[in-house]
Amino acid sequence: MRKTSCVAPLIAAILVSTWAALARAQSTVTSTSKDQKELAVTVYNSNIALVRDVRHIHLPEGTIDLRYMDIAAQVNPATVHMVSLTAPKELNVLEQDYEYDLLSPEKLLQKYVGKELTLVRVISENNSTKEVPVKALLLADNEGPVWKVGDEIITGMGADRYVFPDLPENLYSKPTLVWLLDNRRAGEQTVEASYLTNQMNWNADYVLTVHSDQKSADLNGWVTVVNQSGASFNNAQLQLVAGQLNRVTPPAPRPQQFAMKALAAAPPPQFEQEALSEYHLYTLERRTNIQNNETKQISLLDAAGAAIEKVFEVDGQSYYFLSAQSPGEPVKEPVKVFIKFKNAEANSLGIPLPEGTVRVYQGDSKGRVQFIGEDRIDHTPKDETVSLHIGNAFDVVAERKQTDYQRLGSHNVEVEYEISLRNHKPEPITVLVNEPIGGEWTMLSSTFKYEKTAAFAAQFTVPVAANSEAVLKYRVRIHS
């Protein structure tokens, strides 16, 4: 009897402990955006973003299912990381799931295969309508439901609505991260979840407004953030990373560029810039909202009075020097127009410029701003030169003809060219003529100054007076 009386309390204690453990294992905690205390989004220009979501959550002691809702639908589950900032050593993640089997009429019906539900049909009777409920067992739902009503198997049975007795546990109203946690500290905790999400991107757009003297311009920069991640980020700290980020899988195509209109003035710069490894990080100094399926534009920079240079260029082709050209009319070539400026602090600039499209505007005689061309720039560090090809000249004509071609043995040739440049503008210009000669070459004669710009290329500088013509003649010997 004494042994029995000693064993009974021990068994009772074990049962109580087991019951408490089971109760703890059944604890479920749901967290939504209402628990958020800090939210930061870093968007990369490779169609991904890093989300850092900090929340205050009351967690009981023991094993917990924590359901973390209001996250991006495009989350990459392999990148999810969760930690307690309050008690990092007392909260451990045992399992992690990403639940994306979202609640919908189709999914709900599929979850009830093999179960009974109520079909409600509305019928007309005696000039009135009434609802007729029918209990039916859903046998299958493949290209249409198959029902069992009583002893009959029925297909094609229509219903005005379905009535389900309850909601399956494995269906969620929105994408949810679910963690199985081992918590050894009950009470309020600050937890941080971070993850990468796809379908967030940003790009830069610039507006260059050329002054009437065509020697200076104002540059306004904008960033365009596109959010198609499936989540909205409210009161978020926004950061942008510019650079060529290496990824294991290729990034998705960029969203469509958005045209920007010329602006008379832009607000003061809102981004702080800093180097980050081999990239550049731009941090918005205030918080902002980034709604799902939203395109947001934010001012990046405003530079006034930057010195620019308009450059005219004619580019030859390498095949011009391989053989005698057919006689006849001279060949017309386009005269390309470039606007170039130095991205330097002394030139009212000097911050790293993210890659993007630069749209160029200039005022007409009435002061109305007109669009005159655009070009795309790569990531441009400070103190580098930006070169924009805005189009081809209308009032400058270039014509080329080969005036001589002589083969001197099996490996040497002499080629002579004449390039006429006619300037119909009321002001003088300078044209750069680029000739990709190829092989080993020696310039025998030239009517204008040239320089060897590369091993196989020469560049001639040809001034052309207003409403006048200049003719470049040169002869070159090539060893192939």
BELJO-V914920 format. One record per residue. N is the residue number from 0. PHI is phi in whole degrees, -180 to 180 (none if undefined). Layout:
n=N phi=PHI
n=N phi=PHI
This chain:
n=0 phi=none
n=1 phi=-66
n=2 phi=-62
n=3 phi=-63
n=4 phi=-66
n=5 phi=-77
n=6 phi=-73
n=7 phi=-58
n=8 phi=-61
n=9 phi=-64
n=10 phi=-64
n=11 phi=-62
n=12 phi=-65
n=13 phi=-64
n=14 phi=-63
n=15 phi=-62
n=16 phi=-65
n=17 phi=-65
n=18 phi=-62
n=19 phi=-66
n=20 phi=-65
n=21 phi=-65
n=22 phi=-64
n=23 phi=-65
n=24 phi=-66
n=25 phi=-92
n=26 phi=-67
n=27 phi=-127
n=28 phi=-123
n=29 phi=-112
n=30 phi=-120
n=31 phi=-121
n=32 phi=-63
n=33 phi=-65
n=34 phi=-85
n=35 phi=-65
n=36 phi=-118
n=37 phi=-154
n=38 phi=-142
n=39 phi=-133
n=40 phi=-128
n=41 phi=-110
n=42 phi=-102
n=43 phi=-103
n=44 phi=-86
n=45 phi=-136
n=46 phi=70
n=47 phi=-138
n=48 phi=-146
n=49 phi=-101
n=50 phi=-109
n=51 phi=-119
n=52 phi=-119
n=53 phi=-107
n=54 phi=-135
n=55 phi=-98
n=56 phi=-135
n=57 phi=-85
n=58 phi=-120
n=59 phi=-75
n=60 phi=-78
n=61 phi=112
n=62 phi=-89
n=63 phi=-130
n=64 phi=-96
n=65 phi=-100
n=66 phi=-102
n=67 phi=-102
n=68 phi=-102
n=69 phi=61
n=70 phi=-114
n=71 phi=-70
n=72 phi=-68
n=73 phi=-94
n=74 phi=-59
n=75 phi=-93
n=76 phi=-59
n=77 phi=-68
n=78 phi=-102
n=79 phi=-73
n=80 phi=-138
n=81 phi=-130
n=82 phi=-150
n=83 phi=-88
n=84 phi=-82
n=85 phi=-85
n=86 phi=-138
n=87 phi=-62
n=88 phi=-89
n=89 phi=-108
n=90 phi=-124
n=91 phi=-119
n=92 phi=-90
n=93 phi=-92
n=94 phi=-143
n=95 phi=-142
n=96 phi=-132
n=97 phi=-113
n=98 phi=-97
n=99 phi=-127
n=100 phi=-81
n=101 phi=-85
n=102 phi=-66
n=103 phi=-155
n=104 phi=-57
n=105 phi=-67
n=106 phi=-66
n=107 phi=-62
n=108 phi=-65
n=109 phi=-64
n=110 phi=-69
n=111 phi=-99
n=112 phi=-63
n=113 phi=88
n=114 phi=-124
n=115 phi=-98
n=116 phi=-144
n=117 phi=-109
n=118 phi=-100
n=119 phi=-110
n=120 phi=-117
n=121 phi=-99
n=122 phi=-123
n=123 phi=-99
n=124 phi=-156
n=125 phi=55
n=126 phi=61
n=127 phi=-143
n=128 phi=-116
n=129 phi=-147
n=130 phi=-95
n=131 phi=-119
n=132 phi=-82
n=133 phi=-133
n=134 phi=-79
n=135 phi=-145
n=136 phi=-97
n=137 phi=-84
n=138 phi=-82
n=139 phi=-161
n=140 phi=-142
n=141 phi=-115
n=142 phi=60
n=143 phi=130
n=144 phi=-76
n=145 phi=-119
n=146 phi=-112
n=147 phi=-123
n=148 phi=-119
n=149 phi=66
n=150 phi=-103
n=151 phi=-107
n=152 phi=-100
n=153 phi=-128
n=154 phi=-121
n=155 phi=71
n=156 phi=-83
n=157 phi=-80
n=158 phi=-149
n=159 phi=-78
n=160 phi=-163
n=161 phi=-109
n=162 phi=-117
n=163 phi=-101
n=164 phi=-68
n=165 phi=-159
n=166 phi=-103
n=167 phi=-59
n=168 phi=-69
n=169 phi=-93
n=170 phi=-114
n=171 phi=-121
n=172 phi=-75
n=173 phi=-153
n=174 phi=-55
n=175 phi=-141
n=176 phi=-92
n=177 phi=-121
n=178 phi=-114
n=179 phi=-95
n=180 phi=-113
n=181 phi=-110
n=182 phi=-109
n=183 phi=-112
n=184 phi=-140
n=185 phi=-77
n=186 phi=123
n=187 phi=-70
n=188 phi=-136
n=189 phi=-99
n=190 phi=-116
n=191 phi=-122
n=192 phi=-114
n=193 phi=-130
n=194 phi=-162
n=195 phi=-96
n=196 phi=-125
n=197 phi=-86
n=198 phi=64
n=199 phi=-127
n=200 phi=-149
n=201 phi=-149
n=202 phi=-149
n=203 phi=-102
n=204 phi=-129
n=205 phi=-128
n=206 phi=-122
n=207 phi=-108
n=208 phi=-104
n=209 phi=-81
n=210 phi=-75
n=211 phi=-62
n=212 phi=-78
n=213 phi=59
n=214 phi=-119
n=215 phi=-147
n=216 phi=-160
n=217 phi=-105
n=218 phi=-117
n=219 phi=-110
n=220 phi=-114
n=221 phi=-131
n=222 phi=-110
n=223 phi=-114
n=224 phi=-104
n=225 phi=-115
n=226 phi=-115
n=227 phi=-126
n=228 phi=-80
n=229 phi=94
n=230 phi=-141
n=231 phi=-101
n=232 phi=-119
n=233 phi=-103
n=234 phi=53
n=235 phi=-101
n=236 phi=-81
n=237 phi=-102
n=238 phi=-131
n=239 phi=-124
n=240 phi=-115
n=241 phi=-110
n=242 phi=149
n=243 phi=-89
n=244 phi=-82
n=245 phi=-77
n=246 phi=-131
n=247 phi=-69
n=248 phi=-106
n=249 phi=-67
n=250 phi=-70
n=251 phi=-70
n=252 phi=-58
n=253 phi=-68
n=254 phi=-63
n=255 phi=-61
n=256 phi=-68
n=257 phi=-112
n=258 phi=-68
n=259 phi=-117
n=260 phi=-92
n=261 phi=-68
n=262 phi=-118
n=263 phi=-69
n=264 phi=-156
n=265 phi=-123
n=266 phi=-67
n=267 phi=-58
n=268 phi=-56
n=269 phi=-110
n=270 phi=-109
n=271 phi=-96
n=272 phi=-113
n=273 phi=-151
n=274 phi=-76
n=275 phi=-137
n=276 phi=54
n=277 phi=-99
n=278 phi=-122
n=279 phi=-128
n=280 phi=-110
n=281 phi=-115
n=282 phi=-111
n=283 phi=-72
n=284 phi=-77
n=285 phi=-129
n=286 phi=-86
n=287 phi=-148
n=288 phi=-106
n=289 phi=-124
n=290 phi=-80
n=291 phi=-64
n=292 phi=58
n=293 phi=-119
n=294 phi=-112
n=295 phi=-115
n=296 phi=-118
n=297 phi=-132
n=298 phi=-65
n=299 phi=-104
n=300 phi=-154
n=301 phi=-147
n=302 phi=-115
n=303 phi=-110
n=304 phi=72
n=305 phi=-73
n=306 phi=-70
n=307 phi=-128
n=308 phi=-136
n=309 phi=-94
n=310 phi=-125
n=311 phi=-107
n=312 phi=-137
n=313 phi=-121
n=314 phi=-110
n=315 phi=-79
n=316 phi=-120
n=317 phi=-64
n=318 phi=-72
n=319 phi=-59
n=320 phi=-105
n=321 phi=-93
n=322 phi=-160
n=323 phi=-70
n=324 phi=-85
n=325 phi=-63
n=326 phi=-70
n=327 phi=136
n=328 phi=-66
n=329 phi=-60
n=330 phi=-89
n=331 phi=-82
n=332 phi=-127
n=333 phi=-69
n=334 phi=-104
n=335 phi=-78
n=336 phi=-113
n=337 phi=-121
n=338 phi=-115
n=339 phi=-125
n=340 phi=-151
n=341 phi=-92
n=342 phi=-84
n=343 phi=-126
n=344 phi=-63
n=345 phi=-68
n=346 phi=-109
n=347 phi=68
n=348 phi=-124
n=349 phi=96
n=350 phi=-109
n=351 phi=-58
n=352 phi=-99
n=353 phi=-64
n=354 phi=-60
n=355 phi=170
n=356 phi=-99
n=357 phi=-107
n=358 phi=-104
n=359 phi=-108
n=360 phi=-129
n=361 phi=-150
n=362 phi=-78
n=363 phi=-87
n=364 phi=-64
n=365 phi=-95
n=366 phi=84
n=367 phi=-86
n=368 phi=-77
n=369 phi=-122
n=370 phi=-78
n=371 phi=-123
n=372 phi=143
n=373 phi=-155
n=374 phi=-155
n=375 phi=-107
n=376 phi=-110
n=377 phi=-83
n=378 phi=-55
n=379 phi=-121
n=380 phi=-67
n=381 phi=-66
n=382 phi=71
n=383 phi=-101
n=384 phi=-94
n=385 phi=-97
n=386 phi=-122
n=387 phi=-115
n=388 phi=-88
n=389 phi=-99
n=390 phi=151
n=391 phi=-114
n=392 phi=-69
n=393 phi=-85
n=394 phi=-101
n=395 phi=-125
n=396 phi=-117
n=397 phi=-123
n=398 phi=-129
n=399 phi=-125
n=400 phi=-147
n=401 phi=-87
n=402 phi=-97
n=403 phi=-162
n=404 phi=-148
n=405 phi=-130
n=406 phi=-96
n=407 phi=-110
n=408 phi=82
n=409 phi=-85
n=410 phi=-126
n=411 phi=-122
n=412 phi=-137
n=413 phi=-120
n=414 phi=-125
n=415 phi=-126
n=416 phi=-127
n=417 phi=-129
n=418 phi=-120
n=419 phi=-95
n=420 phi=-121
n=421 phi=-114
n=422 phi=-106
n=423 phi=-99
n=424 phi=-88
n=425 phi=-80
n=426 phi=-130
n=427 phi=-69
n=428 phi=-137
n=429 phi=-126
n=430 phi=-112
n=431 phi=-96
n=432 phi=-107
n=433 phi=-102
n=434 phi=-119
n=435 phi=-83
n=436 phi=-70
n=437 phi=82
n=438 phi=64
n=439 phi=-92
n=440 phi=-135
n=441 phi=-134
n=442 phi=-79
n=443 phi=-87
n=444 phi=-159
n=445 phi=-159
n=446 phi=-83
n=447 phi=-136
n=448 phi=-64
n=449 phi=-138
n=450 phi=-140
n=451 phi=-84
n=452 phi=-82
n=453 phi=-158
n=454 phi=-58
n=455 phi=-123
n=456 phi=-149
n=457 phi=-129
n=458 phi=-127
n=459 phi=-103
n=460 phi=-106
n=461 phi=-121
n=462 phi=-77
n=463 phi=-129
n=464 phi=-69
n=465 phi=-62
n=466 phi=48
n=467 phi=-144
n=468 phi=-131
n=469 phi=-129
n=470 phi=-119
n=471 phi=-93
n=472 phi=-123
n=473 phi=-149
n=474 phi=-129
n=475 phi=-134
n=476 phi=-104
n=477 phi=-120
n=478 phi=-107
n=479 phi=-103
